[in-house]
Amino acid sequence: MSTRLSTFGFGRLPARLPALAASAALLVAGLAGPAVAAPSSTDPSSAAAPTATAPAPAVNLATNPGFEIPASSLADWGSVPGWRCSGGPAEAALTTAAPHSGTSALAVTPAGDESTGECVQTVSVQPGTTYTASAWVRGKFVFLGATGGTDRPTAPAWTESTNGGWQKLTTRFTAAPGATTVKLSVHGWYQQGPFAVDDVRVDGPAPAPATAAASVPTSDKVVFFTVDDGWQTTPEAEQVIAANKLPITAFPLPMAAANNPDYFRRVTAAPGSSIQDHSVSHTDLTTLSPAAQQVEICDARDSLTRLFGTAPTVFRPPYFAWNADTLQAAANCGMRTVLTADADFSWGASNVWHEGTLSPGDVVLMHWTDTLADDLRRALAAAEAAGLKPAGLASYLR
């Protein structure tokens, strides 16, 4: 199904390598698998046998696990799609030289004695759930592990040497109660030379697909102002937002946001405002594979989180184009809602895509353009005429 609207790591590990061997031995002890609940009948006279609840099938939740997806021209400069490498392009890059499978792998050459060449990605998880992480590696003293959301410290999987070939590392971890993400990390060791990584997996139950919405079901007399893209940031729009204390839900592209992050902090300062995900490159996602869609959404999430300190939970698909793969990719990146809109006040328009005037729960689309100040005034006047007030979107979608 395709839906569209045509209007548009670790910290530094102990220095003594023998201690690492002892820590790695912990991997084989005390890591229980996911529990399977089996509800029993509450009626003792019932003849029906208890039915076990089948666990959700395990899928690979890693982003760009085979390093086959090229970087967008609008991605962070020198980035490896899906990954954040500590040394940047000076240390980490895609290579086509003898990958484990496919056409490319990750090649890392630590740049100095104090670098392990760590590359990480954020993986969305379900609290209290056990996952299996694995990767094929090549080199000396290569490590794989998960931190920052596990229920207890988990020793990394590692190898002293792969003797020039590829070797599989595997570890398991359980997400802590309340944890929704972990940091997956691959890295080498100090002064041990280059290493390569390919075919990463984080196997576990997939989250339920994100919910698609164009409006918010509510009886409150509120409307939601959303503003996309971010290439044209004018002081006039900022003045209108500040003067009216408007709660704005901004959907900037990461590169546009990085060009002027202080501006986006100011225009989202009113209570209820937030900064949400709009992809890396503003591509029609329905033209991409599920894996490429996940890169677009997860990489934008990570860039915006680094800039503003809060992870987005709402995704707006470019051109309002989405399909079932988008809903699952968004969920894999921690998004709860894939949001379009049911009114458009961009570039001088006043379009409401349902009968009548603005209604409670309507989502109004605008863009960061040179007309935004007037667009905001016109949208505010339409809301007031309908007896509505702008409200913060994120709190209504929880």
Helices and strands as residue ranges (DSSP letters): E 2-3, H 17-24, G 25-28, E 58-60, E 84-85, G 88-90, E 92-95, E 105-108, E 119-124, E 130-147, E 157-161, E 167-174, E 181-187, E 195-205, E 211-213, E 222-229, H 235-243, E 248-252, H 254-259, H 261-267, E 274-275, G 285-287, H 290-308, E 314-315, G 318-320, E 322-323, H 324-332, E 337-339, E 343-344, G 346-348, E 351-352, E 363-367, H 372-385, E 389-390, H 393-396
